[in-house]
Amino acid sequence: QKEVEQNSGPLSVPEGAIASLNCTYSDRGSQSFFWYRQYSGKSPELIMFIYSNGDKEDGRFTAQLNKASQYVSLLIRDSQPSDSATYLCAAETSGSRLTFGEGTQLTVNP
Amino acid sequence: DAGVTQSPTHLIKTRGQHVTLRCSPISGHKSVSWYQQVLGQGPQFIFQYYEKEERGRGNFPDRFSARQFPNYSSELNVNALLLGDSALYLCASSKTGGLWGYTFGSGTRLTVV
């Protein structure tokens, strides 16, 4: 079992729709979780982090964390073509290292 | 404020050679981590340094080494390069070791031929 698993892509949504990205993790000791966006050929860019159960909203982005289910998600409302990228879920594990999933490629179609 | 800066941006090396990659963290950030990202995969943790001490090491061979300098900049060294070392090498910095997330540099694209 991989330490961090993301829903397999690619994911394609129409412009204006809600994109839902999911992630599960295996290390119950993980306390903080991060969503990074990575455009092709570029480095990851931090979108949001969450460490408490529940929802955290920032503009069009909402991160959700359920520690009992070991589940993290990212919702992107009113998706725009500029949101087309690979989204990486990461858990902070022992030694303050980030363990990443393999990423989900999102395409928003105009 | 300058972000995380990495040099060089691209590098081509021959198998068996040695390479040194450099990273300058955001001003005020004392933690630097190195990650390797192979095409199509998520970044893999290599090293973390905090206040010039190694705080973590990922599952990489001893050919990989790193250090952090008094000004908090860092170097990643890879000896005896293999074709499989071809990847994007990412440096990330954080104020306190990651609680609020890491900011990544633009990376060094290493190609081993």
Interface residues (C-beta under 8 A of the other chain):
Chain A: V4 S32 F34 Y36 K42 S43 P44 E45 L46 F49 L88 A90 E92 S94 G95 S96 R97 L98 T99 F100 G101 E102 G103
Chain B: S31 S33 Y35 G40 Q41 G42 P43 Q44 F45 Q48 Y50 R55 G56 G58 L88 L90 A92 S94 G97 G98 L99 W100 G101 Y102 T103 F104 G105 S106 G107
